[in-house]
Amino acid sequence: LIVTNCAIIGRVEAFASRQAVVPAAADAVATGLGFTAVLASLGAMRELVGFGRILGELSAGHSDSGGLLIAILPPGAFIGLALLVALKNYLDQRRAQRLQSASAAIVEGGAA
């Protein structure tokens, strides 16, 4: 959480010092919401894998003795973050391939 605060403050300082108030405020809100979404996703993923439930009530069908202990320990956060980064990279590559194939189809279609 400390690193998250530093990252948000660094982003705000880098962007807000060169922008007007409204774009700087909008960027600060968007940055804060983005970090909140990532931290909530990471926390929910760790709870689900580690305990088999989210918020102590919503069960995923695991037994009470089940769950992956490392998911609830500090290394589990790093593993979870690595998985989220890998997922983002995979989705970015898929998007880039789709855009590349779409632009190639437009070029080929326009040349015909």
N, C-alpha and C positions, 0 to 999 in steps of 0.2 A: 504494500500500500504506500509506503514511503516513496518508492521509485515511481509509482503511478502519479503521486502528487508532484514530484519533481518533473516528470515528463509533461504533465499538463501545464505547469507553471512555465517551463521552458518554451513550450509551443505558444502559449499566450504571449510571453515576452517577445519572442521572435516575430510573431505576426502582428500583434497589437501596436507595437512601436512604429510601424510603417503604414498603418491603416487608420481610417476614420473610425468613429465610435461604433456605428451600427455594424459594419462588417467585422470589426474586432469582437464585438459582443456575440454576433452570430457564430463566428468561428470558435469562440470560447465555449458556447453552449454545445455546439456540435462536437467539439473535442471531448468535453465532459461526458456527453451522452454516449459517445463511442467507447470511451474507456469504461463507463458504467456497464455497457452491454457486454464488453469482453470479460470484465471481472465477474459479472453475474453468470455468464455462460460457463466460465471456468469453474466457479463455485458450484453451480448446479451439476456440472459434469462430475466433479470430484465427489459431491454428496451422493449422486446416483451410483457411481462405481464403487465408492467406499462403503456406503451404508445400505444401498439398495432403495433409497427413498430420498425425496427432496423435501426440505422444510420439516422433516420429522414425521410427516403425515402421508404424503403422496407416495404410495408404495409402487415399486416396479416389479413386484412379484418375487423378490429375493427373500430367502429366509433370514431370520434375525442373526444367525451365525455367519451368513454369507457376506460377501463384500471383499474388496481388495484393500488390504490395510495400507499399502503404499499410497493409495489415492488420497487418503486423508492426512498423510504425513507431509511435511514440507517438500520432499522430493516429488511428490505427486503433483504439486502445483507446477513445477518445472516441466514434468512430463506432459501434463495437460496443456500447458502453454505451447510446448513444442508441437503437440498434435493439432492445436488450433492454427498455429503458423503454417504447418504442413498442409492443412486443409485450405487455408487461404491461398497459398502458393499454387496448389492444384487447381483451384477454381480460377485463379488468374491466368494460368496456362491454358485452361480450356477456353476461357473467354478470348484470349489472344489468338488461339488457333481458329476459333469460329470467325473472328473478325478478319483474319488473314485469308481464310478460305472464301469468305463472303466478298472481300475486295478482289480476290483473284477471279471469282466468278463474274464480277462486274466488269473487270478488265477484259476477260475473255469474251464476254457477251457484247461489249462495246466494240471490240475489234472485228467481230464477225460481220 
